[in-house]
Amino acid sequence: MNVPKRIVTLCLVCAVWSSNALTKNHLEYSLSGSGNYYPYYTHDPRAPGILPEAIQAILKEANITGEDLLLPAKRTNYYLQQQKIDFDLVSPSWLKDTELNNPQYIFSIAILPISEYIVTRLKTHVPTSLEHMIVGTVRGYYYHNDEVFERIDFNSEKELMLALHRKRVDQIIIGNLPALYWSKKLNIPFFMAAIHSQGYIHMRLLSKHKNLLPIINKAIEALSKKTYFKNIERKYLQSLSATSEGP
């Protein structure tokens, strides 16, 4: 049986359109960070962490498929710059103005609050300023005002806490929740000397996905109204106990 050329052409056009639509609504990303970013990322499929659960919920609510690639933090930044992945998660409080205003990226509305602290071993070793100081950091991470201090990069939050404990550095910058977790896990005391940065986690997407941004923002708003993100945080916080003194 001969099929009219017009019908064949129409079918091909529909197939191409369908394929493009599917590709358009599929996003690749990486949340693994250092691999030791507990409780934000755990590598446990039963309880993958605050960030994986939050992003999976957002994409589901927005009817977008996604794939989480396991990349080190430095490679995640490179892959996003090269457009090999579609988004990452950052707090604008970590970024320099040039990165905030980079036309290659667009930002979602806020998802989760996040704080980073200057952490020391003892109350007596509290720096008044990080300017010109040597500070322990995680390789590949962004940090607020990191141009004013000298970074010594370690592979993970776990290694940061061990370096502080072993006196390889006198101060580190670390999130309060990872600090609490690794302090408990490794039996390392510490002191939260001061807040280094406070802000909110946002999705940072490639600008080519600007058509998806309203859908993603609507999904974040809907989940926020249900207190979904607060409930995820509460679930993981139950496994952490206060093992430090604070400012």
N, C-alpha and C positions, 0 to 999 in steps of 0.2 A: 504494500500500500504506500502510495506517495503522500508525504505530508507537505502541505504548502510551505514554501520558504518563509512566509511572513510569520507563521506559527512557530517554526523552528527558531527564527530570530528572536521572537518575543520570549520564548522559553529561555534562550541563552541570556537575554538581558535580565530576566527575572532571577536566574540562577546567580549571575554576577552581582546583582543588587543584593540578593539574600546573603551571599558570601561576604560582601562588603559590610552589610549591616551587622552580621555576626562578629566580624573582625573589629568593627568599630566599638562594639559593646563588650569587648573582652580586654581586660587590662592585666598587665604583668607588673609585679612589684616585688620588693624585698623588705622584710621586717626583722630579719634575724639579728641585725646589728653585729655586736661582738660575739654573739652566741651565748653570752653569760649575762644577758640583760633581764634577769629575773626581778620582778614578776611580769615585766612587760613582754618578754619572750622566753619560753621555757624549753622548747624542743620536745615537749610531752604532748602527743596527739590528743590525749584525754583532757588536758587542760593546757592549751598551747600558749596562754598568756593574755594579758590585757589587750595588747595591740592586735594580735591575730583575731581575737574574738570580736573586737570592735570593728575591724575592717570587713571581716566576713559578714557581719550583720549589716553594715552600710551597703555593701555591694548587693546583698540579697534584697534589701529594702528597695534599692535603686534598680533592681532587675538587670544587674551587670554581672557577667561572669569574670572570674579573676584567677590568677595563679601566683602563689607566693614562691619566689625563687630564693634559695638559700645562698645569699651572697655576703661576704664580709662588708663591713661598713664602707671602707675605702672603695671597694669595687661597686657598691650600690651607687655611690656618688658618681663614679665614672660611667656606669651603665646609663644613669639618668641623663647625664650630659651628652652621651652619644645616642640617646633616644632608643636604647636597647631595652629599657623598661619604661613604664608609663607614669609611675608616680612613686614617691617615697613619703615618709612622715617626718615632719620637722616642726620645731617651734620657731616662729619668726624672731623670738628673743635671742636665738643662737646666731642669727645671720647678720652679715654686714649689709649695708645699704645697697651695694652693687648686686648682691645676690637676691635681696628682696625685690629689687626693681628690674631683675633680668627678664626681658620679654619672652624668654623661652619657657617660662613657668607661669602657672596660675595657682592660686591657693583656695582651698575650700574654707568654709567657716570652721570655727573652733570645734574640736572633738573632746579633748580631755585636758585638764590642767596638768602641768608638769613643773617641777622645781628641781634645780641643781644647787648643790651646796659646796662650799669650801670646807673640806673635812681634814681634821688634824688628829694626831694621836692624843693630845692632852689639851686641857683648857689653857695651859700656860704657853702653848705654841700657836696662838691665834694671830694671824697676820692682819694688819689694818688695811693693807692694800696688796694686790698681787703684782703690782707694777715692778718689772725687772726681777721677778722672783721665778724660781724653778718650780713648775707645777706638774703633777702627774695627771695625764689625760689618756683617753682611749684613742687608739689609732683610727683615723678615718672619721672621727666625730667632729661636728661643728661645736664651737664654744663661743660664748659671748666675750667680746673684747680680747680674743686670744693673741692679738698683735702686741699687747702690752706686757705679756709675760712669756717666759721660755717654757715651751712644752717638752715634757718627756713622755713619749707615747708608749703605752702598754697595750697588750692585745685585747684586754677585756676588763670589765669591772672587778672580776675576781682577782686578776693580776694587780689591779690598782690597789685593792685593799691589802693584798700581800706585800706590795712594795712599800706602802705606808707602814705596815706593821714591822717590816724588816729594816726600816729607816733608810730606804733607798731614796725616798723623797719625804719632805716634811709636811706637804699639803697636797691634796688631790681635789679634783672637781668630779663630783659623782651625784647621781640622782639619790634622793632620800630613800626611796624604796629599794633599789639595788644595794645601797649601803647597809640598810637594815638586814636584808636577806643574807648578804655575804658575811656580815658581822656575826650573825647567828650561826651560819653554816660553818664558818672557820674559827669561831670563838675568838674574834678580834675586837677589842674595845676601840671606840673612836669617839670623836667629838665633832658635832656639826657647828663649825665656827661661825659661819655666816651664809646667807643666801647669796649665790652667785648670779642666778637668773631665775625668773619666774615667767611663765607664759602658758600657752596652750598648744597642744599638738594639732597640726593641720595636715591635710593631704596636699602635697605639692605635685601638681600634675603638669605634664607637658601641655603647652598652649594649644596644640592641635586637638586636644580633647575638651576645648572650651564649651562645645555643645553638650557635654555630659555634666558640666559643673552645676547647672541649676538642678538637675536630677539628684546629683550627689548631695548637694546642700539641703535639698528637701528631705532626703533620707536621713541625714544627720539631725535635722530639726525634729523629725518625727520620732527618732530613737531617743533624743534628748528629752522630749516631752514625756516619754515613758520611763525616764530615769534609767534607761538601759545601760548607759556607760557607767553611771554611779554604781549600779548593781554589780557590774563586772569588777570594778575596782574593789568593792566591798568583799566580793568573794575571794579575791586573791590576798587582800589585806588580812583576812582572818588567819592566814598561815604565818603572818609576820607578828612578832612581838617587839615592843619598844626595848631595844638593847643599847640605847645610847642616850646621852644627854644632849639637849639642844640649846640653841642660843636664846 
